[in-house]
Amino acid sequence: MSNLAEAKEEDLTKYENLAAFFFRELKEYARKVEYGSLLTSPSDGYVLYRGLIENGKIEHIKGFTYDMNALIGVEEQNSNLFKKGRLLRNNTIEDVDVEIEKMKSSVNDEVPIIYNNEYKKKDNLFYCVIYLAPGDYHRFHSPCDWKIEKRRHFTGELYSVSPKIVNTITNLFVLNERVVLSGKWEHGLFSFIPVGATNVGSIIINFDEELKTNLPDRHILDPPGTYNEKLLSKDVQQGEELGGFKLGSTIVLLFEAPKNNFKFDIVPGEHVKMGQRIAHLEK
């Protein structure tokens, strides 16, 4: 539930629409960034899952995984991998209620098989997924000091990313519209991935005016499974605002870290605030 007292503009009548309210600014000291922490939360939200990436797969619940490389994209796109922009794969989905069944039938389990050579051979990669509920603060911030080297925009779909749906449909984040910011931090590779949701593919990146999301003809401009890319050289600081969503969505962090002493400070189901410490290195 949102706390209007935290908003820079407390008068609801000043917001043009609901999306403007969700994208509201907070007062200067409404969030405390724990500067100097290894990683801080990029947003308010619920921790869906976090852990070590094994064999290039991210597991969010037992038996449900998705391919890390499909999420972030290939270094060189190969149109031969796709049939009408997609390569068909079969996935098993449990029986659920009628509403989710309708969504399931529309997805068709079509997932691109793609590879990213930079990440391919790493065994010290971690992930963290945070779900922003409608009442949460919808701007996102850098979880550490790092250099952003490229931006990829996958047009994709706009399926719901609520925990119920995420835990039911495998490869959902690979299917949805998303932006992948990739680069380096002090421990190696780092990717920050805002994922679009139902009717709200509108993802805003403050320093990228060229980025246009949630376009009605997006599948014509960029077939599903492909992306458009922009090279960057952008240094960002821990706590710095990077952008935001127009309604509840999800952020995925993928990063390299010392395998022997890296520890998360958060657990699945926990609600976190932007700027809160979420990981550390044990001495």
C-alpha positions, 0 to 999 in steps of 0.5 A: 500500500502506498504512503502518500505522505512520502510523495513529493506531491501529496495532492492526488488531484495534481496527478494527470492519471494513475500512471503519473501517480505510480511514477511519482517522485518521493521526498528527498529523505523518504528512502535511505540508501545504504551507501557503501553496501555491496548491493542495495535494492534497486526499487521497492518491492517483493523479493521473488527469488535470488540465488546462484545461476547454475548451467545457465538456468535461473530457477524461480520455483522447483521445476521452473527455470528459464534460460539466462542467455535468452533473457539478455540476448546474443552478441550477434543475432542470427535470424536463422535461429527463429521461425517468424522471429521465434523458435518453438520449444515445449514446456510443461505448465501445471493446471491452473485456474481458467484465467491463467489457462487463457494466458497460457494458451496465448503464450504457446511456449515459444522461446528463442534459443540464444547465447551470450558468450560473455556470460556463457562460461561463468560459474560465479553468476548470481541473480535477484528478482524483485516484483513491484506491486501497484502500491510500491514506489515505481522508480528504480535506482542503481544498486551499485557503482558500475559502468553501463556499456550497452542497452538492449530492447526486446519488444516481446509481450506484456503478460502479467508479472504478478507472483501467481503468474510468474510461478505458473508460466515458465519463461515468462520473463523471456517472453515479455518486453524488457530492457537489458542494461549491461556492463561492468562493476567491481566484481565483473559482469553486471546486468540490470533488467526492467521487465514490462507487465500487463498493458504497461510495457512503458519502461523509462530509462532516464538517459536514453531518449531514443528508447520507446516501449509499449508501441502498438506495432512493436512486433513488426519493428522487432520480431519477438526474440530479437532486439535493438541495441545501443552502445553506451559508456555511462558511469552510474553511482549507487542510489542514482535514479535510472528510470522507472515503470508506469505500473507494477512490474519486475526488475531482474539483476544478473551479476558476477560476484566472488562465489566463496564469500558472496551472501544475500541479505534478503529472502524470497517473500521479503518486502524491500525498500529502494536503497536497502542493503541486499548483499554483502561479502563475508570476511 
